[in-house]
Amino acid sequence: MRNPFSGMNPYLEDPTLWGGVHHLLVSALHQQLNQHLPSGYVALVEERIYLETGDAFQHYVPDVLVARRREADSETPAPVAVADPPVRIELHDPITEPFLQIFSVRNKQRLLVAVIEVLSPANKTPNAEGRRRYLQKQRDLLHSTAHLLEIDLLHYGEHTVFLPREALQRERAEWDYLIALHRAGEGIYTGEVWFVRLPERLPRVSVPLLPHDPAVVIDLQAAIDAVYEQGRYHELLDYSAEPPVALPDAQRAWVREHLRAQGIP
């Protein structure tokens, strides 16, 4: 079954599924880039790995209990000597966030040209380690010689792309998804943005390379459709339920009507 939405599928935003969606989406964009980049360039998948130790991200990532006090079996007689209770220690699963880097590899020298980030819940969660690390990297890239493309396909969480929300709202009152491009050498609050509403097709986006080389185009809609099919999300998603993200009443009604029009109860 193909993605029943002509644009982003809001059911894929489910926080319990987004980790897999994120990895598949980065992989799909990686394949597109290496098919279309001009000679002398290569796209690589890199990863950030870190640990969330506070409460900010607990509702997104399951805990790993590394030491647990064992409850006494009711049928086992209690020992004569009672040991001191052990210390209970909890750690969270390490968070792994893939992202894309485009390098110029001419003359056997590797030069970073562009970075493509697909935002995750951790990047958009207040007080999360993932947000702190992401914003630091964002600041570094905005002052670097590399282009930065940020793709935000999540309704929930804090505003995170480098362009301030107030500046964006002067151009467009409402949007569902954002894609923001910062070109190397421009001011840190100067960039290009694609505003996307839920019913709209995700855009084709030009990613700049080095001067005098043509930009490479990525097709976000083709990528998300590939994710849907490769991940077999039609087997996982329950379209009889409401979308797992907060939507205005008008958009929720549109989702229900759209699914009915596709023959999905």
C-alpha positions as CSV (number, residue, x, y, z in Angstrom):
1,M,0.0,0.0,0.0
2,R,1.3,3.4,-0.9
3,N,1.3,6.5,1.3
4,P,-2.4,7.6,1.2
5,F,-1.4,11.3,1.6
6,S,-0.2,13.4,-1.3
7,G,2.1,15.2,1.2
8,M,3.4,14.4,4.6
9,N,1.6,11.6,6.4
10,P,0.8,13.0,9.9
11,Y,0.5,9.5,11.3
12,L,4.3,9.0,10.7
13,E,4.9,11.8,13.2
14,D,4.0,9.4,16.1
15,P,6.9,9.8,18.6
16,T,7.0,6.0,19.1
17,L,7.6,5.5,15.3
18,W,9.7,8.6,14.5
19,G,13.1,7.0,15.2
20,G,12.6,4.5,12.4
21,V,11.0,7.1,10.1
22,H,13.9,9.4,10.7
23,H,16.6,6.8,9.8
24,L,14.7,5.6,6.7
25,L,14.2,9.2,5.5
26,V,17.9,10.1,5.9
27,S,18.7,6.9,4.0
28,A,16.3,7.8,1.2
29,L,17.7,11.3,0.8
30,H,21.2,9.8,0.9
31,Q,20.4,7.6,-2.1
32,Q,18.9,10.5,-4.0
33,L,21.9,12.7,-3.4
34,N,24.5,10.2,-4.5
35,Q,22.4,9.5,-7.7
36,H,22.3,13.2,-8.6
37,L,25.4,14.9,-7.2
38,P,27.8,16.0,-9.9
39,S,31.2,14.5,-10.3
40,G,33.6,15.4,-7.5
41,Y,31.0,15.2,-4.7
42,V,29.8,12.5,-2.3
43,A,27.1,12.4,0.3
44,L,27.8,10.6,3.6
45,V,25.5,9.6,6.5
46,E,26.9,10.6,9.9
47,E,25.5,10.1,13.4
48,R,25.2,12.0,16.6
49,I,25.1,9.7,19.7
50,Y,24.4,11.0,23.1
51,L,22.6,10.1,26.3
52,E,19.5,11.8,27.8
53,T,19.8,11.6,31.6
54,G,17.0,14.0,32.7
55,D,13.3,13.9,32.6
56,A,12.8,16.1,29.6
57,F,12.9,13.2,27.1
58,Q,11.4,10.3,29.0
59,H,8.1,10.3,27.1
60,Y,9.9,9.7,23.8
61,V,12.6,7.1,24.7
62,P,12.2,4.0,26.8
63,D,14.5,3.6,29.8
64,V,17.0,0.8,30.2
65,L,17.1,-0.4,33.8
66,V,20.7,-1.5,34.5
67,A,20.2,-2.3,38.2
68,R,16.9,-3.3,39.7
69,R,15.9,-4.4,43.2
70,R,14.6,-7.9,42.8
71,E,11.2,-8.5,44.5
72,A,11.2,-11.5,46.8
73,D,9.3,-14.5,45.5
74,S,6.2,-15.0,47.7
75,E,6.8,-18.7,47.8
76,T,10.5,-18.4,48.8
77,P,11.1,-18.2,52.5
78,A,12.7,-15.0,53.7
79,P,16.4,-15.4,54.6
80,V,17.4,-15.0,58.2
81,A,19.9,-12.2,57.4
82,V,18.4,-9.3,55.5
83,A,20.8,-7.5,53.1
84,D,20.9,-3.8,52.7
85,P,18.7,-2.7,49.8
86,P,20.7,-2.2,46.6
87,V,20.9,1.2,44.8
88,R,18.5,1.5,41.9
89,I,20.2,3.0,38.8
90,E,18.5,3.9,35.6
91,L,20.0,5.0,32.3
92,H,18.3,5.9,29.1
93,D,19.0,4.3,25.8
94,P,21.6,6.3,23.8
95,I,20.0,8.5,21.2
96,T,21.3,8.1,17.7
97,E,20.5,10.8,15.2
98,P,21.6,10.4,11.6
99,F,22.3,13.4,9.4
100,L,23.8,14.0,5.9
101,Q,26.9,15.7,4.9
102,I,27.9,16.6,1.3
103,F,31.6,16.7,0.6
104,S,33.7,17.9,-2.3
105,V,36.3,15.2,-2.9
106,R,38.2,16.7,-5.8
107,N,42.0,16.2,-5.8
108,K,41.5,13.6,-3.0
109,Q,40.8,16.3,-0.5
110,R,37.6,16.2,1.4
111,L,35.9,19.6,2.0
112,L,32.5,19.8,3.8
113,V,30.1,21.7,1.5
114,A,26.6,21.2,3.0
115,V,24.8,19.6,6.0
116,I,21.2,18.3,5.8
117,E,19.4,17.8,9.1
118,V,16.0,16.2,9.6
119,L,14.8,17.4,13.0
120,S,13.9,14.9,15.6
121,P,11.8,15.2,18.8
122,A,14.9,15.4,20.9
123,N,16.1,18.5,18.9
124,K,12.7,20.2,19.7
125,T,12.2,19.2,23.4
126,P,12.9,21.9,25.9
127,N,15.9,21.2,28.3
128,A,16.8,18.0,26.4
129,E,20.5,17.2,25.8
130,G,19.6,16.6,22.1
131,R,18.3,20.1,21.8
132,R,21.3,21.6,23.5
133,R,23.7,19.7,21.2
134,Y,21.7,20.5,18.1
135,L,21.5,24.2,18.7
136,Q,25.3,24.3,19.4
137,K,25.9,22.6,16.1
138,Q,23.5,24.9,14.3
139,R,25.3,27.9,15.6
140,D,28.6,26.5,14.5
141,L,27.3,25.8,11.0
142,L,25.8,29.2,10.6
143,H,29.2,30.7,11.0
144,S,31.0,28.1,8.9
145,T,31.7,27.8,5.2
146,A,29.1,25.0,4.8
147,H,25.5,25.4,3.7
148,L,22.8,24.2,6.2
149,L,19.4,22.7,5.2
150,E,17.0,22.0,8.0
151,I,13.9,19.8,7.4
152,D,11.2,20.0,10.1
153,L,8.3,17.5,9.5
154,L,7.0,17.5,13.1
155,H,4.0,19.5,14.3
156,Y,5.1,19.2,18.0
157,G,8.0,20.7,19.9
158,E,9.8,24.0,20.1
159,H,10.6,26.1,17.1
160,T,14.1,25.0,16.1
161,V,15.1,26.1,12.5
162,F,17.6,28.9,12.4
163,L,15.1,31.5,11.1
164,P,13.2,33.1,14.0
165,R,9.5,32.2,14.2
166,E,8.6,35.9,14.4
167,A,10.3,36.6,11.1
168,L,8.6,33.6,9.4
169,Q,5.1,34.7,10.7
170,R,5.5,38.0,8.9
171,E,5.7,36.1,5.7
172,R,3.1,33.3,6.5
173,A,0.6,33.2,9.3
174,E,0.3,29.4,9.4
175,W,2.2,26.4,8.3
176,D,2.6,22.7,9.2
177,Y,6.1,21.9,8.1
178,L,9.2,24.0,7.4
179,I,12.3,23.5,5.3
180,A,14.9,26.2,5.8
181,L,18.2,26.8,3.9
182,H,21.1,28.9,5.1
183,R,23.7,29.6,2.4
184,A,27.3,29.8,3.6
185,G,28.5,33.3,4.0
186,E,25.1,34.9,4.5
187,G,23.9,36.5,7.7
188,I,22.8,34.1,10.4
189,Y,19.2,35.3,10.1
190,T,19.2,35.3,6.3
191,G,17.9,32.3,4.4
192,E,15.3,30.7,2.2
193,V,12.3,28.8,3.5
194,W,9.6,26.5,2.1
195,F,6.3,26.7,4.0
196,V,4.2,23.5,3.6
197,R,0.6,22.9,4.7
198,L,-0.6,19.4,5.5
199,P,-2.6,18.8,2.2
200,E,0.3,20.0,0.0
201,R,3.0,18.0,-1.7
202,L,6.4,18.2,0.0
203,P,8.7,20.3,-2.1
204,R,11.7,19.6,-4.3
205,V,14.5,21.5,-2.7
206,S,17.8,22.8,-4.3
207,V,20.8,22.2,-2.2
208,P,23.7,24.6,-3.1
209,L,27.2,23.2,-3.7
210,L,30.5,25.1,-4.3
211,P,30.4,28.2,-6.5
212,H,30.1,27.5,-10.2
213,D,28.7,24.1,-9.6
214,P,25.0,23.5,-10.1
215,A,22.8,22.8,-7.1
216,V,21.6,19.3,-6.4
217,V,17.8,18.7,-6.0
218,I,16.2,16.5,-3.4
219,D,12.6,15.4,-3.7
220,L,11.2,15.3,-0.2
221,Q,7.9,13.8,-1.3
222,A,9.5,11.0,-3.2
223,A,11.7,10.3,-0.1
224,I,8.8,10.2,2.4
225,D,6.8,7.9,0.0
226,A,9.8,5.6,-0.2
227,V,10.0,5.6,3.6
228,Y,6.3,4.6,3.8
229,E,6.7,1.7,1.5
230,Q,10.1,0.4,2.8
231,G,9.0,0.6,6.4
232,R,5.7,-1.1,5.6
233,Y,3.9,1.5,7.7
234,H,0.6,0.5,6.3
235,E,0.9,-2.5,8.6
236,L,1.6,-0.4,11.6
237,L,-0.6,2.7,11.3
238,D,-4.2,2.7,12.6
239,Y,-6.1,5.1,10.4
240,S,-9.3,4.5,12.3
241,A,-7.8,6.5,15.2
242,E,-7.1,10.2,15.2
243,P,-3.7,11.4,14.1
244,P,-1.1,11.1,16.9
245,V,-0.3,14.8,16.7
246,A,-2.3,17.9,17.8
247,L,-4.1,19.4,14.8
248,P,-6.7,22.1,14.5
249,D,-10.3,20.9,14.1
250,A,-10.4,21.9,10.5
251,Q,-7.3,19.9,9.7
252,R,-8.5,16.9,11.6
253,A,-11.7,17.0,9.6
254,W,-9.7,17.2,6.4
255,V,-7.6,14.2,7.4
256,R,-10.8,12.1,8.1
257,E,-12.4,13.2,4.8
258,H,-9.2,12.6,2.8
259,L,-8.8,9.0,4.2
260,R,-12.5,8.3,3.4
261,A,-11.9,9.5,-0.1
262,Q,-9.0,7.0,-0.4
263,G,-11.3,4.2,0.7
264,I,-9.7,3.9,4.1
265,P,-12.2,3.6,7.0
